[in-house]
Amino acid sequence: MLALGVAAFIGWKIFFAPRALNVASAYPAPRIAYPKLDGGTFHISDERGHVVFLDFYASWCEPCRLEAPLVQHYIRAHPNVTLVPIDVGEPSAVAAAYAKRMHLKDVVLDTKSSSQGFFQIEGFPTIVVIDPQGRIRATWSGFNPAIELAMAHAQQTLRN
């Protein structure tokens, strides 16, 4: 019975939860600004008109290391998709080393971990999906081996 329950939960988490993009539960994304690892500032409001995936992670997080190549594969295959990798709670030197090792581009730094409150992040990795109108439509927490399918579904559903 326990194994069946675990299998059902895993199936729900991987295949059904990421498809829940209900507009009725959408809420405005916070108007945040974070420094970019390579210089400049990321403003979430500058991304209006696009579907945006905010990928929150930390270098010490093993599930983040497993999911990062999957997310990067999706982004390389879909260059028109906006992904913002956000390193949470770490100094820029640590974030830079991890970004280099994982081949991450356009990394944003949240050295004070303020995003955890702004986006209700309870663990890593967490991907927050923002629609073109600037509303949070989904928050996916934890490692998902089918993350590329979830991202493709969100991109297709929300860009229309």
N, C-alpha and C positions, 0 to 999 in steps of 0.2 A: 504494500500500500504506500509506504514511504517512497519507494523508488518510482512508483507511478506518479505520485505527487511532485517529486523533484523533476521528473521528465516533463510533466505538464507545465510546471513553472518555467523551465528552460525554454520550452517551445513557445510559451506566451512571451517571454522576455525577448527572444530572438526574432520571432516572426510576427507577433501581433502588436505588442506595445509600441514598437517604432512606427507603426502605421497609423497610430492615433494622432492625427493632426487637426483635431476638431477646432473650428473657428470659435465656437462658443466658449471654450476654455482658454482662448488666447488672451494675452495681456501685453501691454507695451514693454518693450525692452528698455532697460535703464539707459540713460544718456551718459555713458561712461567714456573716459579717455584714458588710454594706457600708453606708455612709451613702447616703441618698437625696438627690438634688439639691434637692428641695423641703423637706428636713428629715426627721428620723426615721431609722430604720435598717431595712434590708431583711435579714431572716433567712430563709434558704432553708428552714429547718425549719418556718416558719410556713405554708408552701405545701403541706404534706402533705395528701393527699386530692385533689389537683388535678394535672392534666397541666400542666407548666410548660415554657415555652420561654424560655431565657436567651439573649438576643441580644447577643453581644459585638461591639463595634465601636470604631472610632476616627474622629474627624472628618476626618483626613487621608486616609482610605481611600476611594478612588474606587468600588470594588465595593460598599462599605458604603452609599454614597450612592445607588447604583443599586438595591440590594436593599431599603433602608429603606421606600420607598413601597409595595413589594409586601407586605412584612410588615405595615405599617400598614393597608393595604387589607384584608388578611385579618382583622386584629384588629377593625377597625371593623365588618366584616360578621359577626363572631362575638364579641360582647361578653362571652360567658361564658368565653372563653379567657384564660389567664393568660400574659402576655408581660412579661418583665422586661428592658428595654433596659439594657445595662451598658456605660458609657463606660470604656474601659481606658487608663490611663496618662496622662490629661490633667487639667490643673487644672479646677476647677469652673467658672470663667468660660468656658473654651473649651467645656466640655461643655454649659453652659447655652445658649450661642449656637448650637451645633449642634442641640441638642434643639428650640430655638425654630424654627430654619430648617426642620427636618425634621418638625415637629409631633409630637415624641415626648413621651409622658407617663410619669410614674412612673420617671424615669431614676435608675439607681443608679450610684454612682461607685466605680471601682477605680483610684484615683490611683497606687497603688504597683504596679499590674500583677500582683498576686498571683494573680489568676484564671488567668493563663496557666499557672502550675504546678498549681494545684488542678484545673483542667479540661483540661489538656494542649492548650491552644490554641496552634496553630502559625501562624495567620494570621487575617485578618479579611476579611469577616464570618465569624463562627462562631456557629451556633445549637446549644445543648445542650438535648436533650429529656429531661425528668425525669418519670417516671411517678408515679402517685398514692402509691406506696409509698416515694417518695424515692430511687429508683434511676435512674441515668443510663442511658438506653436508646439514645441516638444522639447523635452529634456531627457536624454538617454544616458543613464548612468551605468557604469560597469562595462567590462569587456563583452563585446558582441562579435562573434566570428562572422556574422552576416551583416556587418555594418555597411558594407558597400550596397547591399540591397536596400537597406533602410534609407541611406542617403539618396539613392536613385529614386526611390518612391517619393521621398520628401521633395526633391528637386522637381520631379515631374508634376506632382500634385500642386505645389505651391507656386510654380511659375505661371500656371494657367490662370 
